[in-house]
Amino acid sequence: MAEVTTHEIVVPVGVVRSRSAFLRDFAALFADRKTKGKYVCYHEDQLVAINEDYFALLREFYARNIPENASLVVQVTPEAERDERAFFEEAELPEPCRSS
């Protein structure tokens, strides 16, 4: 599996794609009362789970065998969006790593 290296930190491509998908969808997630403030799980570029309970979402994550190196679990808040955007922009991804 290809990886992206940023400042000595290796970020798996699946995590990069998951983060990209979260940032792509953030405005809609935050505007929707069904997802705003809740935890979401992305696998690659797909939203695969939503739950208001972080630990319940993690149990679902592990029960479905979602790979940690190809996913992102994050709360739908402005702070989380800002943090994920900072991580994403820091990586300066090469073209093949971007979602199509």
Secondary structure in CASP SS format (residue, H / E / C, confidence):
PFRMAT SS
TARGET T0000
AUTHOR 0000-0000-0000
METHOD secondary structure of the structure
MODEL  1
M C 1.00
A C 1.00
E E 1.00
V E 1.00
T E 1.00
T E 1.00
H C 1.00
E C 1.00
I E 1.00
V E 1.00
V E 1.00
P E 1.00
V H 1.00
G H 1.00
V H 1.00
V H 1.00
R H 1.00
S H 1.00
R H 1.00
S H 1.00
A H 1.00
F H 1.00
L H 1.00
R H 1.00
D H 1.00
F H 1.00
A H 1.00
A H 1.00
L H 1.00
F H 1.00
A H 1.00
D C 1.00
R C 1.00
K C 1.00
T C 1.00
K C 1.00
G C 1.00
K C 1.00
Y E 1.00
V E 1.00
C E 1.00
Y E 1.00
H E 1.00
E C 1.00
D C 1.00
Q E 1.00
L E 1.00
V E 1.00
A E 1.00
I E 1.00
N E 1.00
E C 1.00
D C 1.00
Y H 1.00
F H 1.00
A H 1.00
L H 1.00
L H 1.00
R H 1.00
E H 1.00
F H 1.00
Y H 1.00
A H 1.00
R C 1.00
N C 1.00
I C 1.00
P C 1.00
E H 1.00
N H 1.00
A H 1.00
S E 1.00
L E 1.00
V E 1.00
V E 1.00
Q E 1.00
V C 1.00
T C 1.00
P H 1.00
E H 1.00
A H 1.00
E H 1.00
R H 1.00
D H 1.00
E H 1.00
R H 1.00
A H 1.00
F H 1.00
F H 1.00
E H 1.00
E H 1.00
A H 1.00
E C 1.00
L C 1.00
P C 1.00
E H 1.00
P H 1.00
C H 1.00
R C 1.00
S C 1.00
S C 1.00
END
